[in-house]
């Protein structure tokens, strides 16, 4: 991470010199992925699984979700393959819920007035969740979102 400061500074200076403008306004630095023993993962140490094998076994979304859920913003991540399995299982639940909802037929029937209260409550809960997610993303707290 220490070298990244100089890369960011160099990009800003080059942007100002050659384009007359800063090339970006935000920089998000992630932590380092480490193995269970706390060592930095690398091919030379042989402690890094092949990402394509992980994707083949758990799916791309499973690997993404597993990494996101396990890594607080900016902190290092202790990699454990079970995180990918958890990510796959979560992604499958979301996909199955989507398929269930998509299969329901919506009929245009007159609904009792009481239903409007339930719909308004659900809409308010959804809007609150969207506002919370938007706030978390705006603060780059992706793992909290």
C-alpha positions, 0 to 999 in steps of 0.5 A: 500500500505504501507505494500506492501513495506515490502512484496517486501523487504521480497521477495527480501531477501528470494530470495537472501537467498534461491535461490541466486537471486532476484525473480523479477526485476519490481514491479507494485503496483496498487491503491486501489478501492474506492466507490463513497464516497472515502471509501476503498471497502470491504465486511465488509463495504458492499460497494463492488459489487460481481465481478461475478455479474458484469461479468455476467452483463457486461462481463469479458472484459467489467469489465476489460476495464472499470477498465483499462480506469478509473485508471491511473497507481498507483492512486486510482480508484473511482469505478462506475458501469457505468465504466463497462457499458462503458467497455462493450460498447467499447468491443462490438465495438471492437468485432463488428469491428473484425467480420466485417473485418473477414467477408470480402473476400480478392481477389487476384487481381492486384491493381492500383499503387495508392493503394500502397500509401494508403497501405503504409500510413496505415501500417505506422500508424499501426506501429506508434500505435504499437510503442506507445503502446509498449512504454506505456506498457514498462513504465507501463502506461497501462491506457494511452495505 
